[in-house]
C-alpha cells in the first residue's frame, strides 16, 4: 500500500485561497479527522467531487479555519488515487496549521513532484505529460504555455507511440520470417523493412529539426549582444526593451559589466545580455568586463554582433566577427541613419544574406525586421508555432538522437541484406529508447531524478 501524502499545492504567502491536498488510500480518513461539514454529515457520505462547506478543528476542538473540502475517489483524481483537498483562506499560518494536522492524522509530507509521480505510476499520464506539467508552471510566454498544454494532452506521446508501433511491426514481421522461412521472399522482406525504417527515420528527423524551438520556448534563448565600444549595443538593448535600461553615452567603455534582462520579443522569450565593448584596454575594471564579454560570446546560444555602419570595419570588429563565425549569430549594422560605410555585400557573402541586417537603435528603423528574423530563427520559415509535436527538453532530444542512430544502423544492415537478426537488434534498441521518452521502458532511477526537479505540492 502506498503511503498517504499531503502538501500545500498553492503558492505560499498571503492570498485569497490556499489548498492542502491529501492523496493515498487513507486520504478520506485523514480528511474526516480534521474537517467537519457544517451539515454534520461525514465527508465520505457526499457524492465524490462535491464541494462541501465546513470547518477545520484542532485536536483540542478549537477552530482553525472556515473551509471548503472535496473528496475525489480513485481513479478520478489528479493522482488516480483517493484525494481530499481542503480550500482554506490563503494565509501562511492557516495553511501551515492544516498541513500539520494532516500529518497528525496519518499523512506524511509529499516529496517534490510526488503527486505527479503517482499520476504517472498509476498510468493516468505518461512521462512526457508529467514533464509538461512543470513546463506549464514555468511558461514564460503564451507560445510556451500553448506548447506545454499540447504536450500535457499527449501530443508528443501519441506521435512516439505511433512510431514505436510501426517499429514493433517491423520486428514482428522479421521474427516471423526468421521462425518460418519461405523461399524467394528476401527481396520483398528487405524492401518492406527499408520502407518502414525510412518513414520512421524521417519522422524522428523532423522532431529533431524542431528541437531548438521547444527548448527556446521552455528556457528562453540565451542571447549576447557583442561588439566594440560605442557601436550601439546598449542602445539596441534599450530599443528592444523599450526602456532606458542601460546607460548610453558618447564615451567609450561606458558599459563595464554585463547587463542581463529577460524579455518577450514577439512571443519569443529572450535572456538578453548587453556586454562590455570588446577591445584592448589597460583599465583594470574594464578589462574584467571585456573578459566576461568574450566568455558570453562563446557560451551564448545566439550572438548579436553589432557594428557601426557609419564607419568602416576596424580590426576590433574583425576580431569579434571572427569569434562569432561558426556560432548561431546575426550581424546588426547599426546607425543606418548616419549613412553606410560598411560593405554589406561582403558581410552577406561571409555570414549569409539573411543574417546581416541594417538597423538604427536611435530611430528604431529595422527593429521590426529583426523581430521577424528572430521568429523565423526560433520557429522556422513559417515564423509561428506549428501544429506538430515538439521535443520538450534535452533528455528527450538525446534519446531521440540515439534512436535515430540505431535506426540508421538498421537501415544500413537492410541495404546490405545482412541477416535479419542484425536488423532486429537495432530496431529493438530504437523501440526501447523511444519508450524511455514516454516512460514505458524507463528505469526507476531516471524517474526519480526527473520528479526530483518538481516543486513540492506538484
C-alpha positions in Angstrom: 0.0 0.0 0.0 1.3 3.5 -0.9 1.7 6.0 1.9 -0.9 8.7 2.2 0.8 12.0 1.4 -0.1 15.7 1.8 1.3 19.1 0.9 0.2 22.7 0.2 -0.4 22.9 -3.5 -0.8 26.6 -3.8 2.0 29.2 -3.6 2.9 30.1 0.0 2.2 33.7 1.0 -0.8 35.9 1.5 -3.7 35.2 -0.9 -7.4 34.7 -1.1 -7.3 30.9 -1.1 -4.8 28.2 -0.2 -5.2 24.5 -0.8 -3.9 21.5 1.0 -4.0 18.2 -0.9 -4.1 14.7 0.6 -3.6 11.7 -1.6 -3.5 7.9 -1.0 -5.6 5.1 0.4 -6.0 6.9 3.7 -6.9 10.3 2.2 -10.6 10.2 3.2 -9.8 9.0 6.7 -7.3 11.8 7.2 -9.7 14.4 5.8 -12.5 13.3 8.0 -10.4 13.6 11.2 -9.9 17.3 10.8 -12.7 18.5 8.6 -16.3 18.8 9.9 -19.1 19.7 7.4 -21.5 22.3 8.6 -24.3 19.9 7.9 -22.9 17.4 10.4 -22.5 14.7 7.8 -19.2 12.9 7.1 -17.3 14.0 4.1 -17.4 10.5 2.6 -21.2 10.4 2.6 -21.3 13.1 -0.1 -21.1 12.2 -3.7 -17.5 12.3 -4.9 -16.3 15.6 -6.4 -18.8 17.6 -4.3 -17.5 20.8 -2.7 -18.6 20.7 0.9 -18.7 23.7 3.3 -17.4 23.3 6.8 -14.6 23.9 9.3 -11.2 22.5 10.3 -10.7 21.9 14.0 -7.6 21.3 16.0 -7.2 18.2 18.2 -8.4 20.2 21.2 -11.6 21.2 19.4 -10.6 24.8 18.7 -11.5 26.3 15.3 -8.6 26.6 12.8 -10.4 28.0 9.7 -13.6 28.1 7.7 -13.0 25.9 4.6 -14.4 24.0 1.7 -13.4 20.4 1.2 -13.8 17.9 -1.7 -13.3 14.2 -1.8 -12.2 12.7 -5.2 -12.5 8.9 -5.4 -9.8 6.9 -7.3 -9.2 6.7 -10.1 -10.9 10.0 -11.0 -8.4 12.4 -9.4 -5.1 14.0 -10.3 -3.1 11.1 -8.9 -5.6 8.4 -9.8 -5.8 7.7 -6.0 -8.3 8.8 -3.4 -7.7 12.5 -2.9 -9.1 15.1 -0.4 -8.4 18.8 -1.0 -9.1 21.4 1.6 -9.5 25.0 0.5 -8.9 27.5 3.2 -8.0 31.2 3.5 -4.7 31.8 1.9 -2.8 32.9 5.0 0.5 31.2 5.7 -0.4 30.3 9.3 -3.7 28.7 8.3 -2.1 26.6 5.6 0.8 25.5 7.9 -1.6 24.5 10.7 -4.0 22.5 8.4 -1.0 20.8 6.8 0.4 19.9 10.3 -3.0 18.4 11.2 -2.9 16.1 8.1 0.4 14.8 9.4 -1.1 14.2 12.9 -4.0 12.4 11.2 -1.7 9.9 9.4 -0.3 11.5 6.3 3.3 12.2 5.6 4.9 15.1 3.8 4.9 14.8 0.0 8.2 14.8 -1.8 8.9 17.2 -4.7 6.7 16.1 -7.6 5.2 13.2 -5.8 1.6 13.9 -6.7 2.5 13.9 -10.4 4.8 11.0 -10.0 1.9 9.0 -8.6 -0.2 10.1 -11.5 2.5 8.6 -13.8 3.0 5.4 -11.9 -0.8 4.9 -11.7 -1.0 5.2 -15.5 -3.0 8.4 -15.7 -0.3 10.2 -17.6 3.0 9.3 -19.3 6.4 10.8 -18.7 6.2 13.4 -21.5 2.9 14.6 -20.0 4.4 14.7 -16.5 7.3 16.8 -17.8 4.8 19.1 -19.5 3.2 19.8 -16.1 6.3 21.7 -14.9 6.6 23.4 -18.3 3.1 24.8 -17.9 4.0 26.2 -14.5 7.3 27.7 -15.8 5.9 29.0 -19.1 7.5 32.4 -20.0 5.2 33.2 -22.9 1.8 32.4 -24.4 3.6 30.3 -27.0 5.5 28.2 -24.4 2.2 27.8 -22.5 0.4 26.6 -25.6 3.2 24.1 -26.4 3.3 22.8 -22.9 -0.5 22.4 -22.8 -0.4 20.4 -26.0 2.2 18.1 -24.7 0.3 17.7 -21.5 -2.6 16.5 -23.6 -0.3 13.8 -25.0 0.5 15.1 -28.5 4.2 14.1 -28.3 3.5 10.8 -26.6 0.9 10.0 -29.3 3.5 10.6 -32.1 6.1 8.5 -30.3 3.8 5.6 -29.6 2.8 5.5 -33.3 6.5 5.3 -34.2 7.0 2.5 -31.6 4.1 0.5 -33.0 5.4 0.8 -36.6 8.8 -0.4 -35.4 7.3 -3.3 -33.4 5.5 -4.3 -36.5 8.9 -4.4 -38.3 10.3 -6.7 -35.6 7.3 -8.9 -35.5 7.4 -9.4 -39.3 11.1 -10.1 -39.3 10.9 -12.6 -36.5 8.0 -14.4 -38.3 10.3 -14.7 -41.3 13.1 -16.0 -39.1 10.9 -18.6 -37.5 9.0 -19.6 -40.7 11.4 -19.1 -43.6 10.0 -19.2 -47.1 11.7 -19.2 -50.4 12.1 -16.2 -52.7 10.8 -13.5 -50.3 14.1 -11.9 -49.3 13.9 -9.0 -51.7 10.3 -8.3 -50.6 11.2 -8.5 -46.9 14.2 -6.2 -47.2 12.2 -3.8 -49.3 9.4 -3.5 -46.7 11.9 -3.1 -43.9 13.7 -0.3 -45.8 10.4 1.5 -46.4 9.2 1.2 -42.8 12.5 2.3 -41.4 12.7 5.2 -43.8 9.3 6.5 -42.7 10.2 6.3 -39.0 13.6 7.9 -39.6 12.0 10.8 -41.4 9.5 11.4 -38.6 12.3 11.4 -35.9 14.5 13.7 -38.0 11.6 16.1 -38.3 11.2 16.1 -34.5 14.9 16.8 -34.0 14.8 19.5 -36.6 12.5 21.5 -34.3 14.2 20.5 -31.1 15.6 24.0 -30.5 12.1 25.5 -30.8 10.8 23.7 -27.7 14.0 24.3 -25.8 13.9 28.1 -26.5 10.2 28.4 -25.6 10.8 26.5 -22.4 14.1 28.0 -21.2 14.5 31.2 -23.1 17.1 32.0 -25.8 20.4 33.0 -24.2 21.5 35.9 -26.3 24.6 38.0 -26.1 24.9 41.5 -27.7 28.6 41.9 -28.5 30.7 44.5 -30.3 33.5 47.0 -29.8 32.8 50.1 -27.7 30.3 52.8 -29.0 28.7 50.7 -31.8 25.3 51.0 -30.1 25.0 47.7 -28.1 23.3 49.4 -25.1 21.1 51.5 -27.4 20.0 48.3 -29.1 19.2 46.7 -25.7 17.2 49.8 -24.7 15.4 49.7 -28.1 14.4 46.0 -27.6 13.3 46.6 -24.0 11.6 49.8 -24.9 13.1 51.5 -21.9 16.4 53.1 -20.8 17.8 50.1 -19.0 21.5 50.6 -20.0 23.4 53.9 -19.7 24.2 55.3 -23.1 26.9 57.9 -23.7 29.4 59.1 -26.3 32.3 57.9 -24.2 33.9 54.5 -25.0 33.8 51.9 -22.2 30.6 53.2 -20.5 29.3 49.6 -20.1 31.9 47.8 -17.9 29.8 44.8 -16.7 27.2 42.5 -18.2 23.6 43.8 -18.0 21.2 40.8 -18.3 17.5 41.2 -18.9 14.6 38.9 -19.8 12.0 40.0 -22.3 9.5 38.7 -24.7 10.1 39.7 -28.3 7.0 38.9 -30.4 6.4 35.9 -28.1 9.9 34.7 -28.1 11.5 34.6 -24.6 15.0 36.1 -24.6 17.6 36.1 -21.9 19.4 39.1 -23.2 22.9 40.1 -22.1 24.4 43.5 -23.0 28.2 43.1 -22.7 31.1 45.5 -22.3 32.7 46.7 -25.5 35.4 44.2 -26.6 38.7 46.0 -27.1 42.3 46.1 -25.7 42.4 48.2 -22.6 44.7 48.9 -19.6 41.8 49.9 -17.3 41.6 47.1 -14.7 37.8 47.2 -14.2 37.0 47.5 -17.9 39.4 44.6 -18.7 37.3 42.3 -16.4 34.2 43.3 -18.3 35.9 42.6 -21.6 36.8 39.1 -20.4 33.2 38.5 -19.3 32.1 39.6 -22.8 34.4 37.2 -24.5 33.2 34.3 -22.3 29.5 35.2 -23.0 30.2 35.3 -26.7 31.4 31.7 -26.5 28.6 30.5 -24.3 25.6 32.3 -25.9 23.0 30.3 -27.9 22.6 33.3 -30.2 25.2 36.1 -30.7 24.1 39.5 -31.9 27.2 41.2 -33.3 26.8 44.9 -33.6 29.0 47.0 -35.9 28.9 50.8 -36.6 27.5 51.2 -40.1 28.6 54.8 -40.3 32.3 53.7 -40.0 34.3 51.0 -41.9 35.1 47.8 -40.1 38.0 48.1 -37.7 40.5 45.5 -36.5 38.4 45.1 -33.3 35.3 44.5 -35.4 37.1 41.8 -37.4 38.3 40.1 -34.3 34.7 39.9 -32.9 33.2 38.8 -36.2 35.8 36.0 -36.5 35.0 34.8 -33.0 31.3 34.7 -33.9 31.9 32.7 -37.1 30.6 29.1 -36.7 28.2 30.1 -33.9 24.5 30.9 -34.3 24.7 34.7 -34.9 23.1 37.7 -36.6 25.1 40.8 -37.7 23.4 44.1 -36.9 24.8 47.0 -38.8 23.7 49.8 -36.5 23.5 53.6 -37.1 21.9 53.2 -40.5 20.5 56.7 -40.1 24.0 58.1 -40.4 24.9 56.7 -43.8 26.5 53.4 -44.7 30.3 52.9 -44.8 30.3 49.1 -44.2 30.4 46.7 -47.2 27.1 44.9 -46.7 27.5 42.6 -49.7 30.8 41.3 -48.3 29.3 40.7 -44.9 26.3 38.9 -46.5 28.6 36.6 -48.5 30.5 35.8 -45.3 27.6 35.1 -43.0 24.6 34.7 -45.2 22.3 37.2 -46.7 19.6 36.6 -44.1 22.0 37.0 -41.2 23.0 40.6 -41.9 20.6 43.4 -41.4 20.7 47.2 -41.0 19.2 48.9 -38.0 19.0 52.2 -36.2 18.7 51.9 -32.5 18.1 55.6 -32.4 15.2 55.8 -34.8 14.1 52.2 -34.3 14.2 51.6 -38.0 14.9 47.9 -38.6 13.8 46.7 -35.2 10.6 45.1 -36.6 12.7 43.3 -39.3 15.0 41.9 -36.6 11.9 40.7 -34.7 10.7 38.9 -37.8 14.2 37.3 -38.3 14.2 36.1 -34.7 10.8 34.5 -35.1 11.9 32.7 -38.2 15.1 31.6 -36.3 13.0 30.1 -33.5 10.0 28.7 -35.4 11.4 28.1 -38.8 10.3 29.6 -42.1 6.6 29.6 -41.0 7.5 32.2 -38.3 5.0 30.8 -35.9 4.4 27.7 -33.7 3.3 24.8 -35.9 0.7 22.3 -35.0 3.0 19.3 -34.9 4.7 17.7 -31.9 7.8 19.3 -30.3 10.5 17.9 -28.1 10.4 19.5 -24.7 13.9 19.1 -23.2 17.5 17.8 -23.6 16.6 14.3 -22.2 14.1 13.7 -24.9 16.4 15.1 -27.6 19.3 12.9 -26.6 17.1 9.8 -26.5 15.7 10.6 -30.0 19.2 11.1 -31.4 20.2 7.7 -30.1 17.0 6.1 -31.5 17.8 7.8 -34.9 21.3 6.4 -34.9 20.0 2.9 -34.1 17.5 3.1 -37.0 20.2 4.3 -39.4 22.3 1.3 -38.4 19.3 -1.0 -39.0 18.7 0.7 -42.4 22.3 0.1 -43.4 22.0 -3.5 -42.4 18.9 -3.8 -44.6 20.6 -2.1 -47.5 23.4 -4.6 -47.3 21.0 -7.5 -46.8 22.6 -8.6 -43.6 20.9 -11.3 -41.5 17.5 -10.4 -40.1 18.8 -10.8 -36.6 21.2 -7.8 -37.1 18.3 -5.6 -38.1 16.1 -6.7 -35.2 18.7 -5.9 -32.6 19.0 -2.2 -33.8 15.2 -1.8 -34.2 14.6 -3.1 -30.7 17.2 -0.6 -29.4 15.2 2.2 -31.0 12.0 0.9 -29.6 13.4 0.9 -26.1 14.8 4.4 -26.5 11.5 5.8 -27.6 9.9 4.0 -24.6 12.3 5.8 -22.3 10.9 9.2 -23.5 7.3 8.2 -22.7 8.2 6.2 -19.6 7.2 2.8 -21.0 10.7 1.4 -20.6 12.4 3.9 -18.3 14.4 2.9 -15.3 13.4 3.8 -11.7 16.4 6.0 -11.0 15.6 8.1 -14.1 12.0 8.5 -13.0 13.1 9.6 -9.5 15.7 12.1 -11.0 13.0 13.7 -13.2 10.5 14.2 -10.5 13.0 15.5 -8.0 13.2 18.6 -10.2 9.5 19.4 -9.5 8.3 21.7 -6.7 6.7 20.4 -3.5 3.0 20.2 -4.0 3.1 19.2 -7.6 
